[in-house]
Amino acid sequence: MMDTLQKFIPYLALGLIYLAVASNFRFSAQPTNTAPQARLRTSLLALGLIIHAWLLYQVSFAHGLNLGFFNVLSVIAWLTVLIYGWADRKHNLAGLQAFILPQAAIFAVLPAYTAVNHAVPNGESPLFLAHIAIALLAYSLFTFATLHALLMVFAERSLHNKTNFIKLPSFPPLMVMEALLFQIIGLGFILLTITLLSGMLFSEAIFGLALQFNHKSVFSIASWFIYAALLFGRVRYGWRGIKAIRWTLAGFVLLLLAYLGSKFILQVMLGR
């Protein structure tokens, strides 16, 4: 009992740190937010990222590559918070705290309840590890882009004096938010392209097939086309606003179904 409690304490501390920063989103976005207060928020976020990274190492990497469903969610949450920390320093996106950190707190704690080992074959191959790392970073970028797009929805509604179920104190200019959205999507699209191409190479080496037409590959390729169309529409036709947000959300849903959907069914529902 005591060992179980000691094991859970770091996860509980991590969740509380993320929730503490998330609950401060109203004050963080105020123009009166002082430098010491901003440094405290940044320091707490950095502490949370360090603890989170240490816990991830223990459950996902210390004893071989263990990419169970909840471990993957935790890795993506860590990368998403890291991306948010970088973007917030450059663009003052304090409003995103209310979107990113609560889900990060939940996903960071979930691996504490799951001791199942889902060791990944070829987990010691540097090329395969690079493939996994690029894929997880791509998913994290698109997760951030999706949450950022939701923040843009709130900003759009506020400009038209519509009621939001979460009252956010302020937003960066929509043009700035939109430019950041497409920067993140553009980088994520490059990494997703590399992920799909490298995945085909590994599929050929392991299964003897360059591409397996299962639901995972179909949804992944479909999401690639969605993001490609969005970026083309932005360059060619100047897509922006609600149209860009809808395409962003559609691409993310397909990507979610492609990877996490299959893992959830196999590992959580079927227990494999």
N, C-alpha and C positions, 0 to 999 in steps of 0.2 A: 504493500500500500504506500509506504513512504517513498520507495523507488519510483513508483508511478507518479506520485505527486511532484517529486523532484524533476522528473522528466518533463512534466507539463508546465512547470513554473516559467521556463524561458519563453514558451509559446504564449502563455498568458501575458507575460510582460510585453512581448512583441505586439500582441493584439491591442493591449491598452495604449501603447505608444502611438500606434497608427490611429486609433480612435481618438486619442487626445488631440493629435494634430488635425484630424478631420473635423472634430467638433469646434475647432477654432477658426473655421473658414470665414465666418462673418467678420471677425475682428481682423483677420489677416489681410482681407481685401480693402480695408478702410484706408483712406488717404492719410489718416493720422497714425498709421502703423509705424512705430519707431524702429530704428536700426537694431537696438538690443532685442526687441521683441521678434523682429524678423530673424535675427541670428539664433535666438532660442528655438524658433520653429524649424530652422534649417538644421540645427544641431540635433534636435529630437528626431527629425526625419533621417539624418545620417546615422544616428544610433540605431534606429529601427532597421535600416538597411544592413548594417553590420551584423546585428543579431540574426536577422532573417537569412543573410548569406551563410552564417555559421551553422544555423539549423538545417539549411538546405544541403550544405556539405555533408552533415552527419547522416541525413536520411537518403540522399540521392547520389552521392559521389564517393563517400568514404569507403564503402564496401562494394565497389563496382557500380556501374551505371544503372540506377534504379529509377525508372520513369513510370511509376504508377500514376493513376489518374490524378490523385490529390497532390502528388509530388509535382506533376507537370503544372497543375493550376498554381501551386505555390511559386514555382520558378517564373511563370509568366507574370504573376502578381509582383514579384520582386523586380523583374525587368521593367514592368510598367511603372512602378513607383520610381525607379531609377531614371527613366525617361522623363517622368513628370518633374522630378527634382531638377533635372537639367533645363527643361523647358520653362519652369517657373522662374528660375534665376534670370532668364533672358527676356521673358514676356510677362511676368507677374500674373500667373494663372492660378491665383489663390482659390478661385471658385471651383477649380477641379478637385480640390481636397474632398469636397462633399461627394464626388463621384468615384474617385480612385481609391482613397484610403479605407473606407468602410469595407469594400469588397476585398481589398488586400488583407485587411485584418482577419476576415473570415477564411480566405484561402490559405493564409500563412499558418493558421492554427490547425487546419484539417489534417495535415500529415501526422500530428500527434496521436490521432485516433486510429491510424492505419499502419500496422506493422507488416503488411503483406509485401513481399519482395517481388517486384516485376523487373527482373534483370533483363537488360537489353542485349541480344546477341551482337557480337562484333563491337562490344562496348569499349574495347581497348584499342580499336583502330583509330588513328589520328584523323583520317579523312572522314570516317563515319561520325566521330565526335564533332568535327567541324560542321558536318551536315546538320546534326542535331542542334548545335549552337546557333547556326544561322536560321534554322527553322523556328526555334523558340524566340529568337530576337525579332523575326518577321511577325510572328503572332503577337508579340508584345507591342510592337509598333502599331499594328492594326487595332489592338485593344485600346491603346492610348488614343489613336485617331478616332475610334468610335465614341469613346467617352468624351473626347474633345468636341466631336460633332454634336453630341447631346448638349454639351454646354452652349454651343452655338445656337441650338434650338431655344434654350432659355434666354439667351441674349436677344435673339430675334423677337421673341414674345415680349420681352421687356421693352424693346424699342416701340412696339405697337401697343404698349400699356395693357397687355394681357396678363392674367394671373398665372403664376407658376406654383406648383405644389411645394417647391423649395424656393425660399426667397434669398437670392444671392445679392450681396450688397453692391457689387460693381463688376464690370467686365472690361477686358481690353477692347480696343476698337475692333469692330467686326472684320475689317480688312486685314488687320494683323492676325486675328484668329484664323481667318480663311487661308492666309498665306502659310501659316504654320501647319494647318491641316494638310495642305497639299505637299508641303515639304516632307512631312511624316509619311504620308501615303506613297509619295515617290520613292523614298528610301525603303519603305516596307515592300513595295512592288519589286524593286531590284532584288531584295533578299528573298522574296517569295519565288522569283524567277530562278535564282540560283538554287533554292531548295528543291523546286520541281525537277530541274535538270540533274542535279546531283542525286536526287531520289531515283530517277530513272537509271542512272549509272549503277547505283547500289542494288536496285531491283534486278538488273541484268546479271550482276556478279553473284547474287545470292540465289535468285529464283530462275535464272536463265531467261527472263522476260524483260524487255526494255520498259514495258509499261503494263501494269495489271489494271484492267478496267473493273475496279470495284467502286463502291460508293465513295471511299476516301479519295481516290484519284479523280473521280468524276466531279465531286464537289470542289476539290482543290483547283482543278483546271477551270471550272465554272467561275470560282471566285477570282482567279487570275484574269479571266476575260472581263469580269465586272470592273475590276480595278483598272485594267488597261483601257476600257471604254471610258471610264471616268477621267483618267488622265488625258486621253485623247480629246474628250469633250471639253476639258478645261483649256487645253492649248488651242484647239481648233475653233470652238464655239464660245469660249469664255464662260463655261458652266460655273455656277456659284450658288450660294444660298441654299434653299431647301432642296433643290435638285441634287446638288453635290452631296448634301447630307444623306438623302435617301439612297443614293448609289453607294455611299460609304457604308451605311447600315446593311444594305443588301449583300455587299461583298463580305462583310464580317460574319453575317449569319451563315453563309455558305462555308466560310472558312471554319467556323465553329462546328458545323455539322461534319465537316471533313475529318477533323482530327479528334477534337474532344468528344464529339458525339460517338464515334466508334469506341474510344477508350471507356467512356461512361457505360455503354451497353455491355462491353466485354468484361470489364474489370469490376464494375460496381453492381450492375444488375445481374450478370451471369456468374460473377465471381471467378473469372478465369485469370 
